[in-house]
Amino acid sequence: MNFISMLFMLLNLVICFVLPVVLIFRFYGKYKMKPDMFAAGFIVFLVFELFLRMPFLRAFTENEQYAAYVENPVLYALLLGFSAGLFDEVGRFIYYRVFVRDHMTWENGLAMGLGFASLEGMTVTGGVYVRRFMFSVMYHMGRYGELENNPSVTSFIEELKATPVYMHLLAGWERITMLVIHAAFSLLTMYAAKRGRLSLLVLSFVLHGVTISAAVYFSNSAPWINGLYLPILAAAGFFFVIKKARKKELFLFDKAKKEKAG
């Protein structure tokens, strides 16, 4: 827990809690994105991730019948990844079809994805790093002695000491890439809802499942791979989904039909 580690911990807190606010004002000012669509991303995350997916995962992982499957790193990664794809993309699809039927624009799809990823970052990475940073500050201020008789606190401090500096930097880097990736998935699912095409919803679900499954697996076996793998996916999502959605060229067959009709 040297100064550099604490600096990266603080940077992660800025990425998780400050960056989303900056993005809301930035995109509202530049593209007139509705703040309520950022809030919609929050709602979908709360309902489909925290209220539905988390209880589902607890019921699955705490069931002795499936204990052997959960202990297998590949199967566990697939469970986390494809359950995320199922709940997240179906949740977005339902929200679009029910509440945004006449306002499915690329701006709103992007805002939905950024809102979703922002709350995910606050509750997952942000929650972890609030605790890590607080204990690091207490340790360096000499207040750790008041808690050193607590075994859980002692083990947590030792874990922090053993964590390489680059792991803290990697966590923030992953959160930035996930902002872009979720925005791309949100746009894919929005087009599925807009055109009523379940095949596009399935595509978004499968891509989401594969992305998160691989990220979970590598986070336990080779974390540094995520530092390369996720940015590549984020770049692909930006150039092949977000950028084309902005130009209304997301699906080439739609463009071809319009040209033929014209």
C-alpha positions in Angstrom: 0.0 0.0 0.0 2.5 2.6 -1.1 1.6 6.1 -2.4 1.3 4.9 -6.0 -1.3 2.2 -5.0 -3.3 4.8 -3.1 -3.2 7.2 -6.0 -4.6 4.5 -8.4 -7.2 3.6 -5.8 -8.3 7.3 -5.7 -8.2 7.4 -9.5 -10.6 4.4 -9.6 -13.0 6.3 -7.3 -12.9 9.2 -9.7 -13.6 6.9 -12.7 -16.5 5.2 -10.9 -18.2 8.2 -9.3 -17.1 11.4 -11.0 -16.7 10.3 -14.6 -20.4 9.3 -15.0 -21.5 12.8 -13.9 -19.1 14.4 -16.3 -20.4 12.2 -19.1 -24.0 13.1 -18.4 -23.3 16.9 -18.6 -21.0 16.4 -21.6 -23.4 14.4 -23.7 -26.4 16.5 -22.7 -24.6 19.6 -23.8 -23.3 18.2 -27.0 -26.0 15.8 -28.2 -29.0 16.9 -26.1 -29.3 13.4 -24.7 -32.1 13.2 -22.2 -30.9 12.8 -18.6 -33.9 10.4 -18.0 -32.3 7.9 -20.4 -29.2 7.8 -18.2 -31.6 7.2 -15.3 -33.2 4.5 -17.4 -29.9 2.7 -17.5 -29.7 3.0 -13.7 -33.3 1.5 -13.4 -32.5 -1.5 -15.7 -29.3 -2.3 -13.7 -31.2 -2.1 -10.4 -34.1 -4.3 -11.5 -32.5 -6.8 -13.7 -29.0 -7.1 -12.1 -29.5 -6.4 -8.4 -33.1 -7.5 -7.9 -33.2 -10.4 -10.4 -29.8 -11.7 -11.5 -28.1 -11.5 -8.1 -30.8 -13.7 -6.3 -30.6 -16.1 -9.3 -26.9 -16.4 -8.9 -27.1 -16.9 -5.2 -29.7 -19.6 -5.5 -27.6 -21.4 -8.1 -24.2 -21.1 -6.4 -25.6 -22.0 -2.9 -27.3 -25.1 -4.2 -25.2 -28.2 -3.3 -26.4 -30.0 -6.4 -24.5 -27.5 -8.6 -21.4 -27.0 -6.3 -19.2 -29.0 -8.6 -20.1 -26.8 -11.6 -19.5 -23.6 -9.7 -16.0 -24.8 -8.6 -15.0 -25.3 -12.3 -13.5 -22.0 -13.4 -14.7 -22.3 -17.0 -18.3 -23.2 -16.1 -18.4 -20.5 -13.4 -17.2 -17.9 -15.9 -19.8 -19.0 -18.4 -22.5 -18.9 -15.7 -21.6 -15.3 -14.8 -21.1 -14.2 -18.4 -24.2 -15.6 -20.0 -26.5 -14.8 -17.0 -25.3 -11.2 -17.4 -26.0 -11.2 -21.1 -29.5 -12.7 -20.6 -30.7 -10.4 -17.8 -29.0 -7.2 -19.0 -30.0 -7.4 -22.7 -33.5 -8.7 -22.0 -33.9 -6.0 -19.5 -32.9 -3.3 -21.9 -35.1 -4.8 -24.7 -38.1 -4.8 -22.4 -37.5 -1.2 -21.3 -37.1 0.0 -24.9 -40.3 -1.8 -26.1 -42.4 -0.6 -23.2 -41.1 2.9 -22.3 -39.1 4.2 -25.3 -41.1 3.0 -28.3 -41.2 6.3 -30.1 -37.8 7.7 -29.0 -35.4 5.0 -30.0 -32.6 7.2 -31.3 -28.9 6.5 -31.1 -28.5 9.2 -28.5 -31.0 7.5 -26.2 -29.5 4.1 -26.8 -26.0 5.5 -25.9 -27.3 7.2 -22.8 -29.0 4.0 -21.6 -25.8 2.1 -22.0 -23.7 4.7 -20.2 -26.2 4.9 -17.4 -26.2 1.2 -16.9 -22.4 0.9 -17.0 -22.1 3.9 -14.6 -24.2 2.4 -11.9 -22.5 -1.0 -12.4 -19.1 0.7 -11.8 -20.4 2.6 -8.7 -21.8 -0.6 -7.1 -19.2 -3.1 -8.1 -15.7 -1.5 -8.6 -16.6 1.7 -6.7 -17.9 -0.1 -3.7 -14.7 -2.3 -3.5 -12.4 0.7 -3.8 -14.2 2.9 -1.3 -13.4 0.2 1.3 -9.8 -0.3 0.0 -9.0 3.4 0.0 -10.5 4.0 3.5 -8.5 1.2 5.0 -5.3 2.3 3.2 -5.8 5.8 4.6 -6.4 4.4 8.1 -3.3 2.3 7.9 -1.1 5.2 6.9 -2.6 7.4 9.6 -1.7 4.9 12.2 -5.3 4.1 13.1 -5.0 0.5 11.9 -3.8 -0.5 15.4 -7.3 0.1 16.7 -8.6 -2.7 14.5 -5.7 -5.1 14.3 -7.3 -7.6 16.7 -10.1 -8.1 14.2 -9.1 -11.1 12.0 -11.2 -10.0 9.0 -9.6 -6.5 9.0 -6.1 -8.0 9.4 -6.6 -10.4 6.5 -8.0 -7.5 4.4 -5.0 -5.3 5.1 -2.6 -8.1 4.3 -4.5 -8.7 1.0 -4.1 -5.0 0.2 -0.3 -5.1 0.9 0.0 -8.2 -1.4 -1.9 -6.6 -4.3 0.4 -5.5 -7.1 0.1 -1.8 -8.1 -0.8 -2.6 -11.6 -4.0 -4.4 -10.5 -5.4 -1.1 -9.1 -4.6 0.6 -12.4 -6.1 -2.3 -14.4 -9.4 -2.0 -12.5 -10.0 1.6 -13.5 -8.9 0.8 -17.1 -11.5 -2.0 -17.2 -14.3 0.3 -16.0 -13.6 2.8 -18.8 -13.6 0.1 -21.5 -16.9 -1.3 -20.0 -18.5 2.1 -20.4 -17.9 1.8 -24.2 -18.8 -1.9 -24.4 -22.1 -1.4 -22.5 -23.0 1.5 -24.8 -22.4 -0.7 -27.8 -24.5 -3.6 -26.4 -27.3 -1.1 -25.5 -27.4 0.2 -29.1 -27.5 -3.3 -30.6 -30.4 -4.2 -28.3 -32.2 -0.9 -29.1 -32.1 -1.7 -32.8 -33.4 -5.2 -32.0 -36.3 -3.6 -30.1 -36.9 -0.9 -32.8 -37.1 -3.5 -35.6 -38.7 -6.2 -33.5 -36.0 -8.6 -34.5 -35.2 -11.3 -31.9 -32.2 -12.4 -34.0 -30.5 -9.1 -33.1 -31.4 -9.5 -29.4 -29.8 -13.0 -29.5 -26.7 -11.6 -31.1 -26.4 -8.9 -28.4 -27.0 -11.6 -25.7 -24.3 -14.0 -27.2 -21.7 -11.2 -27.6 -22.4 -10.0 -24.1 -22.1 -13.5 -22.7 -18.9 -14.3 -24.4 -17.4 -10.9 -23.4 -18.1 -11.2 -19.7 -17.3 -14.9 -19.5 -13.9 -14.3 -20.9 -13.3 -11.3 -18.7 -14.3 -13.3 -15.6 -12.1 -16.2 -16.5 -9.0 -14.1 -17.3 -9.5 -12.0 -14.1 -8.8 -15.1 -12.1 -6.2 -16.8 -14.3 -4.3 -13.9 -16.1 -5.7 -10.5 -15.2 -3.3 -8.6 -17.5 -5.1 -10.2 -20.5 -8.2 -8.2 -19.8 -6.1 -5.0 -20.1 -5.6 -5.9 -23.7 -8.8 -7.9 -24.5 -11.4 -5.5 -23.2 -9.9 -2.3 -25.0 -9.9 -4.3 -28.3 -13.6 -5.1 -27.8 -14.3 -1.5 -26.8 -12.6 -0.2 -29.9 -14.7 -2.7 -32.0 -17.8 -1.6 -30.3 -17.0 2.1 -30.9 -16.2 1.8 -34.6 -18.7 -0.9 -35.7 -21.6 0.0 -33.5 -21.5 3.4 -31.8 -20.0 5.3 -34.7 -22.2 3.6 -37.3 -25.3 4.1 -35.2 -24.6 7.9 -35.0 -24.4 7.9 -38.8 -27.5 5.7 -39.1 -25.4 3.1 -40.8 -25.4 0.5 -38.1 -26.8 -2.3 -40.3 -25.7 -2.3 -43.9 -28.7 -4.2 -45.1 -30.9 -1.3 -43.9 -28.8 1.2 -45.8 -29.0 -0.9 -48.9 -32.8 -1.2 -48.7 -33.0 2.6 -48.4 -30.8 3.1 -51.4 -32.8 0.6 -53.5 -36.0 2.3 -52.5 -34.6 5.7 -53.4 
